[in-house]
Amino acid sequence: MPRRLLKGRVGLILALAGDLLLSGGPHLHPTVPEASLRAALDAQARVSDEWLALDGVVGTAVGMGAGGDAVLKVYLTAPGAALLPSRVAGVSVDLEVTGEFRALEPAAEDVDPKGNFARPVPIGVSTGHPDVTAGTIGARVTDGERIYALSNNHVYANNNAARKGDNLLQPGRADGGRDPDDVIGTLYDFEPVRFCEGLSCPFNPIDAAIAVTTAEDLGTATPDGGYGQPRTSTVEPQLGMAVQKYGRTTGHTFGRVTGINAIIDVSYRDGKARFQGQIVISGGNFSAGGDSGSLVVTDGVLLGDRRPVGLLFAGSPSNTLANPIDPVLERFSVRIDGG
């Protein structure tokens, strides 16, 4: 990303930080000093383009160090994959071996099948385009007139290859879904994923799509044993925030936000795509292939339990990636539907 664009995003984050730290608001961790956050964001803007061009570097983000100060996190494919300094402009560099980040689509021969739910189906269950194995219905959303199912581009739009109006299934094809018997809705809109070509690697903000459906076909809460119904009001990601999700493959799981403003290279079936402004979530077994599209919500009374934070779309063996939920909802001019 050009440094002027990164600096614009830095300014927005710091404006939020200043307001929230003064007001005691929940969006940023109160133990991260604003000056420390500013320094880490500036350091990230300074080195990300250069470091992401190195073999073995798959992403950068701003995280929180053991002492409470912000650090520059760098994600590597393997130990020693890149030789990097321990500090940049006075900011500590925290190297983390994550392996490659991949869009979380299961292989057709290695799935944990989820059945065809009676209509209206809950959120957090198997879904997908007929040409895609399976993903997850993240949430029911609305523009005030129509009702939609929210998921990822690579779940509903088949990495840009689908056409608006295509049938979408519940369950997904890998879980026995058949077209047209198991149609849950039709593709209404999606944000195209822009893939890297040669040395050109454009930035992507979200991996998201919506399918027009009905209240008779789609409900607003997870299955029994999940977190229930998400709240309609969203929240910005916060370092250290406890989160949860319900997804098609791993069900109800829990994790913690360990990186914000992440710039990450993600591998798809059709190539590599670079995403900016993403959320990094850590926690054992938080997600696996087929959980793409899951809604990530808060877990805890302090920030308001079940407030939407992000839309899960990719992961590595140790970490999960999510789009911040507000840009997703703004892209389609919708809100979380509380029924």
ROZA-359603 format. One line per 2 residues: number of its first residue (from 1); for each residue z, x, y of C-alpha. Coordinates in nm, 4 decimals, always signed. Example, Ala and Ser with C-alpha at 12.3 -4.5 7.8 and 13.67 -1.06 7.14 Angstrom:
<sites>
1 = +0.7800:+1.2300:-0.4500 ~ +0.7140:+1.3670:-0.1060
</sites>
This chain:
<sites>
1 = +0.0000:+0.0000:+0.0000 ~ -0.0706:+0.1281:+0.3512
3 = +0.2521:+0.2490:+0.5093 ~ +0.2136:+0.0097:+0.8019
5 = +0.2275:-0.2869:+0.5597 ~ +0.5261:-0.1472:+0.3754
7 = +0.7021:-0.0879:+0.7059 ~ +0.6353:-0.4485:+0.8030
9 = +0.8041:-0.5621:+0.4844 ~ +1.0911:-0.3195:+0.5484
11 = +1.1431:-0.4769:+0.8895 ~ +1.1604:-0.8255:+0.7378
13 = +1.4151:-0.7186:+0.4763 ~ +1.6281:-0.5427:+0.7337
15 = +1.6198:-0.8440:+0.9650 ~ +1.7524:-1.0543:+0.6783
17 = +2.0076:-0.7862:+0.5974 ~ +2.1441:-0.7719:+0.9509
19 = +2.1859:-1.1494:+0.9769 ~ +2.3432:-1.1836:+0.6362
21 = +2.5768:-0.8873:+0.6545 ~ +2.7113:-1.0135:+0.9856
23 = +2.7467:-1.3692:+0.8605 ~ +2.8793:-1.2823:+0.5165
25 = +2.5762:-1.4578:+0.3636 ~ +2.4801:-1.4105:-0.0006
27 = +2.1300:-1.2620:+0.0136 ~ +2.2235:-0.8938:+0.0118
29 = +2.5184:-0.7243:-0.1513 ~ +2.7962:-0.6876:+0.1082
31 = +2.8829:-0.3359:-0.0125 ~ +2.5357:-0.1987:+0.0710
33 = +2.5556:-0.0736:+0.4321 ~ +2.2590:-0.1708:+0.6485
35 = +2.1937:+0.1907:+0.7474 ~ +2.1823:+0.2911:+0.3813
37 = +1.9447:+0.0064:+0.2983 ~ +1.7191:+0.1005:+0.5916
39 = +1.7049:+0.4631:+0.4788 ~ +1.6194:+0.3692:+0.1194
41 = +1.3432:+0.1290:+0.2248 ~ +1.1962:+0.3903:+0.4585
43 = +1.2075:+0.6523:+0.1815 ~ +1.0330:+0.4133:-0.0562
45 = +0.7593:+0.3454:+0.1985 ~ +0.7128:+0.7192:+0.2495
47 = +0.6629:+0.8243:-0.1140 ~ +0.5489:+0.5225:-0.3194
49 = +0.1730:+0.5712:-0.2822 ~ +0.1952:+0.9391:-0.3769
51 = +0.4391:+0.8968:-0.6643 ~ +0.2670:+0.5950:-0.8208
53 = -0.0452:+0.8101:-0.8514 ~ +0.1446:+1.0471:-1.0843
55 = +0.1139:+1.0102:-1.4606 ~ +0.4371:+0.8716:-1.6008
57 = +0.5514:+0.6866:-1.2858 ~ +0.5218:+0.3083:-1.3233
59 = +0.7163:+0.1853:-1.0210 ~ +0.9691:+0.2230:-0.7416
61 = +1.2393:-0.0055:-0.6054 ~ +1.5502:-0.0069:-0.3915
63 = +1.8682:-0.0190:-0.5986 ~ +2.2394:+0.0386:-0.5568
65 = +2.4083:+0.3643:-0.6512 ~ +2.7488:+0.4070:-0.8102
67 = +2.9105:+0.4589:-0.4680 ~ +2.7679:+0.1386:-0.3200
69 = +2.4928:+0.3031:-0.1145 ~ +2.1270:+0.2117:-0.1588
71 = +1.9163:+0.4489:-0.3684 ~ +1.5465:+0.4927:-0.4359
73 = +1.4851:+0.3958:-0.7981 ~ +1.1848:+0.5416:-0.9794
75 = +1.0744:+0.3976:-1.3152 ~ +0.9251:+0.6374:-1.5725
77 = +0.7409:+0.5962:-1.9010 ~ +0.9449:+0.8706:-2.0713
79 = +1.2163:+1.1295:-1.9961 ~ +1.0721:+1.4094:-1.7852
81 = +0.7425:+1.2236:-1.7395 ~ +0.7292:+1.3390:-1.3760
83 = +0.9012:+1.6133:-1.1791 ~ +1.0493:+1.4514:-0.8689
85 = +1.3091:+1.5601:-0.6123 ~ +1.6660:+1.4368:-0.6391
87 = +1.6657:+1.3232:-0.2752 ~ +1.4085:+1.2027:-0.0213
89 = +1.4994:+1.2047:+0.3480 ~ +1.8680:+1.2100:+0.2540
91 = +1.8368:+0.9215:+0.0039 ~ +1.9303:+0.9775:-0.3606
93 = +1.6508:+0.9341:-0.6145 ~ +1.7600:+0.7519:-0.9300
95 = +1.5207:+0.8092:-1.2222 ~ +1.5190:+0.5400:-1.4909
97 = +1.3178:+0.5498:-1.8127 ~ +1.1822:+0.1994:-1.8694
99 = +0.8586:+0.2603:-2.0534 ~ +0.5486:+0.0664:-1.9546
101 = +0.5820:-0.2766:-1.7917 ~ +0.3652:-0.5423:-1.9536
103 = +0.2866:-0.9065:-1.8893 ~ +0.5093:-1.0864:-2.1407
105 = +0.2537:-1.2590:-2.3591 ~ +0.3266:-1.2598:-2.7348
107 = +0.0866:-1.1396:-2.9982 ~ -0.0483:-1.4321:-3.1994
109 = +0.0692:-1.2773:-3.5251 ~ +0.4240:-1.2022:-3.4041
111 = +0.5779:-1.5137:-3.2540 ~ +0.8878:-1.7249:-3.2829
113 = +0.7274:-2.0714:-3.2902 ~ +0.8650:-2.3465:-3.0684
115 = +0.7779:-2.7033:-3.1523 ~ +0.6117:-2.9929:-2.9803
117 = +0.8838:-3.1652:-2.7763 ~ +0.8894:-3.5381:-2.7253
119 = +0.7646:-3.6352:-2.3810 ~ +0.8983:-3.5810:-2.1222
121 = +0.9324:-3.2218:-2.2416 ~ +1.2095:-2.9996:-2.1002
123 = +1.1397:-2.6919:-1.8893 ~ +1.1794:-2.3488:-2.0474
125 = +0.9657:-2.4316:-2.3533 ~ +0.6358:-2.3162:-2.5009
127 = +0.3146:-2.3804:-2.3080 ~ -0.0209:-2.2224:-2.2334
129 = -0.3943:-2.2431:-2.1817 ~ -0.5875:-2.3078:-2.5058
131 = -0.7244:-1.9502:-2.4851 ~ -0.3757:-1.7971:-2.4382
133 = -0.1148:-1.7466:-2.7113 ~ +0.1925:-1.8933:-2.5385
135 = +0.4216:-1.8672:-2.2389 ~ +0.6953:-2.0750:-2.0774
137 = +0.7131:-2.3764:-1.8467 ~ +0.9291:-2.2438:-1.5629
139 = +1.0090:-2.5568:-1.3655 ~ +0.8878:-2.8949:-1.2523
141 = +0.7749:-2.8739:-0.8896 ~ +0.6352:-3.1250:-0.6430
143 = +0.4481:-3.1433:-0.3126 ~ +0.5977:-3.4855:-0.2433
145 = +0.3023:-3.6694:-0.3928 ~ +0.2082:-3.4994:-0.7190
147 = +0.4182:-3.3404:-0.9933 ~ +0.3317:-2.9999:-1.1396
149 = +0.4419:-2.7627:-1.4139 ~ +0.4993:-2.4088:-1.2823
151 = +0.4176:-2.0975:-1.4862 ~ +0.2192:-1.7718:-1.4553
153 = -0.1492:-1.7090:-1.3961 ~ -0.1715:-1.5235:-1.7278
155 = -0.0150:-1.8227:-1.9066 ~ -0.2075:-2.1085:-1.7416
157 = -0.5159:-1.9433:-1.5858 ~ -0.5846:-1.6838:-1.8591
159 = -0.5932:-1.3853:-1.6216 ~ -0.8303:-1.5613:-1.3775
161 = -1.0724:-1.6666:-1.6553 ~ -0.9744:-2.0353:-1.6619
163 = -1.1223:-2.3097:-1.4470 ~ -0.9366:-2.5687:-1.2445
165 = -0.9142:-2.8873:-1.4500 ~ -0.8777:-2.7038:-1.7841
167 = -0.6361:-2.8676:-2.0269 ~ -0.2966:-2.6977:-2.0732
169 = -0.0849:-2.7369:-2.3834 ~ +0.2744:-2.7890:-2.4943
171 = +0.3432:-2.6117:-2.7224 ~ +0.1141:-2.3156:-2.6633
173 = -0.1595:-2.2302:-2.9115 ~ +0.0504:-1.9646:-3.0881
175 = +0.3143:-2.2280:-3.1584 ~ +0.0745:-2.4842:-3.3046
177 = -0.0486:-2.6549:-2.9878 ~ -0.3917:-2.8157:-3.0158
179 = -0.6393:-2.9299:-2.7537 ~ -0.6533:-3.2205:-2.6703
181 = -0.3687:-3.3517:-2.8883 ~ -0.0931:-3.1574:-2.7101
183 = -0.2096:-3.1638:-2.3479 ~ +0.0799:-3.1484:-2.0980
185 = -0.1376:-3.1306:-1.7844 ~ -0.4452:-2.9739:-1.6282
187 = -0.4813:-2.6537:-1.4288 ~ -0.4550:-2.7357:-1.0575
189 = -0.4296:-2.3997:-0.8776 ~ -0.3483:-2.0330:-0.9381
191 = -0.3067:-1.7106:-0.7433 ~ -0.5714:-1.4651:-0.8695
193 = -0.4454:-1.1377:-1.0124 ~ -0.6308:-0.8452:-0.8551
195 = -0.6724:-0.5634:-1.1056 ~ -0.6988:-0.1909:-1.0367
197 = -1.0497:-0.0451:-1.0364 ~ -1.0779:+0.3307:-1.0488
199 = -0.8593:+0.4778:-0.7768 ~ -0.8357:+0.1439:-0.5945
201 = -0.5242:-0.0528:-0.6826 ~ -0.4745:-0.3581:-0.4561
203 = -0.1307:-0.5109:-0.4243 ~ -0.0414:-0.8461:-0.5787
205 = +0.2442:-1.0641:-0.4486 ~ +0.2805:-1.3088:-0.7420
207 = +0.1532:-1.4001:-1.0891 ~ +0.1706:-1.7797:-1.0753
209 = -0.0135:-2.1045:-1.1451 ~ +0.0573:-2.4778:-1.1431
211 = -0.0640:-2.7620:-1.3638 ~ -0.0766:-3.1205:-1.2453
213 = +0.1307:-3.3418:-1.4765 ~ +0.3554:-3.6505:-1.4591
215 = +0.7231:-3.7390:-1.4758 ~ +0.6474:-3.9107:-1.8063
217 = +0.5217:-3.5818:-1.9522 ~ +0.7618:-3.3247:-1.7977
219 = +1.1334:-3.3347:-1.7265 ~ +1.3434:-3.1258:-1.4870
221 = +1.6055:-2.9618:-1.7130 ~ +1.6136:-2.7103:-1.9972
223 = +1.6786:-2.8168:-2.3584 ~ +2.0364:-2.8655:-2.4755
225 = +2.2110:-2.5286:-2.4846 ~ +2.0302:-2.4033:-2.1738
227 = +2.1506:-2.3879:-1.8145 ~ +2.0458:-2.7473:-1.7429
229 = +1.8667:-2.8490:-1.4234 ~ +1.7948:-2.5881:-1.1549
231 = +1.9051:-2.6670:-0.8023 ~ +1.6375:-2.7510:-0.5489
233 = +1.7576:-2.4913:-0.2935 ~ +1.6497:-2.1321:-0.3571
235 = +1.8204:-1.7994:-0.2834 ~ +1.6935:-1.4497:-0.2008
237 = +1.7549:-1.1817:-0.4670 ~ +2.0656:-0.9711:-0.4117
239 = +2.1481:-0.6336:-0.5636 ~ +2.4066:-0.6932:-0.8331
241 = +2.3363:-1.0683:-0.8513 ~ +2.4149:-1.2269:-1.1892
243 = +2.1199:-1.4320:-1.3136 ~ +2.0137:-1.6363:-1.6148
245 = +1.6964:-1.7881:-1.7563 ~ +1.5770:-2.0106:-2.0386
247 = +1.2499:-1.9078:-2.2025 ~ +1.0251:-1.9875:-2.4949
249 = +1.1089:-1.6757:-2.7005 ~ +1.4638:-1.5568:-2.6247
251 = +1.6116:-1.8867:-2.5039 ~ +1.9150:-1.8724:-2.2758
253 = +1.9881:-1.5158:-2.1625 ~ +2.1808:-1.3396:-1.8870
255 = +2.1146:-1.0333:-1.6703 ~ +2.1705:-0.8704:-1.3332
257 = +1.9418:-0.7806:-1.0411 ~ +1.9219:-0.4006:-1.0226
259 = +1.6153:-0.3528:-0.8016 ~ +1.4571:-0.5269:-0.5013
261 = +1.1295:-0.4723:-0.3145 ~ +0.9918:-0.3204:-0.6357
263 = +0.6386:-0.1793:-0.6494 ~ +0.5365:-0.1813:-1.0163
265 = +0.2213:-0.1234:-1.2219 ~ +0.1904:-0.3930:-1.4886
267 = -0.0418:-0.3796:-1.7902 ~ -0.2402:-0.6895:-1.8887
269 = -0.4968:-0.7497:-2.1606 ~ -0.7645:-0.7138:-1.8930
271 = -0.6329:-0.4009:-1.7217 ~ -0.3588:-0.2808:-1.4880
273 = -0.2369:-0.4632:-1.1770 ~ +0.0029:-0.3396:-0.9079
275 = +0.2687:-0.5761:-0.7725 ~ +0.4822:-0.5370:-0.4609
277 = +0.8061:-0.6977:-0.3427 ~ +0.9257:-0.7748:-0.6953
279 = +1.2708:-0.8250:-0.8525 ~ +1.3929:-0.5931:-1.1301
281 = +1.6435:-0.7480:-1.3727 ~ +1.8417:-0.5477:-1.6262
283 = +2.0343:-0.6743:-1.9245 ~ +1.9989:-0.6424:-2.2982
285 = +1.7360:-0.8776:-2.4410 ~ +1.6901:-1.0703:-2.1148
287 = +1.3263:-1.1389:-2.2015 ~ +1.0495:-1.0778:-2.4533
289 = +0.6840:-1.1648:-2.5069 ~ +0.6321:-1.5368:-2.4518
291 = +0.9059:-1.5711:-2.1881 ~ +0.6491:-1.5299:-1.9084
293 = +0.6763:-1.8190:-1.6657 ~ +1.0512:-1.8696:-1.7069
295 = +1.2485:-1.9630:-1.3970 ~ +1.5262:-1.7138:-1.3123
297 = +1.8319:-1.8794:-1.1569 ~ +2.1739:-1.7626:-1.0406
299 = +2.4697:-1.7447:-1.2758 ~ +2.7988:-1.7800:-1.0909
301 = +2.9944:-2.0024:-0.8583 ~ +2.9910:-1.7665:-0.5557
303 = +2.6170:-1.7950:-0.4917 ~ +2.5804:-2.1481:-0.6233
305 = +2.5095:-2.1685:-0.9949 ~ +2.1486:-2.2410:-1.1016
307 = +1.9829:-2.1640:-0.7664 ~ +1.6234:-2.0448:-0.8277
309 = +1.5704:-1.6739:-0.7620 ~ +1.2448:-1.5738:-0.9292
311 = +0.9559:-1.6436:-1.1647 ~ +0.9590:-1.4111:-1.4658
313 = +0.6233:-1.2537:-1.5524 ~ +0.6527:-0.9047:-1.7030
315 = +0.8899:-0.6525:-1.8545 ~ +0.9510:-0.3224:-2.0277
317 = +1.1759:-0.2495:-2.3276 ~ +1.4733:-0.2291:-2.0887
319 = +1.3938:-0.4296:-1.7744 ~ +1.2349:-0.7567:-1.6642
321 = +1.0164:-0.8267:-1.3596 ~ +1.0141:-1.1488:-1.1585
323 = +0.8309:-1.2685:-0.8486 ~ +1.0726:-1.3837:-0.5750
325 = +1.0580:-1.7620:-0.6008 ~ +1.0074:-1.8437:-0.2318
327 = +0.6604:-1.6812:-0.2030 ~ +0.5590:-1.8642:-0.5214
329 = +0.6629:-2.2041:-0.3865 ~ +0.5103:-2.1298:-0.0460
331 = +0.1775:-2.0300:-0.2043 ~ +0.1363:-2.3765:-0.3584
333 = +0.3213:-2.5730:-0.0865 ~ +0.5678:-2.7142:-0.3412
335 = +0.9431:-2.7292:-0.3970 ~ +1.1642:-2.7410:-0.7050
337 = +1.1724:-3.1016:-0.8218 ~ +1.5219:-3.2381:-0.8666
339 = +1.3940:-3.5647:-1.0105
</sites>
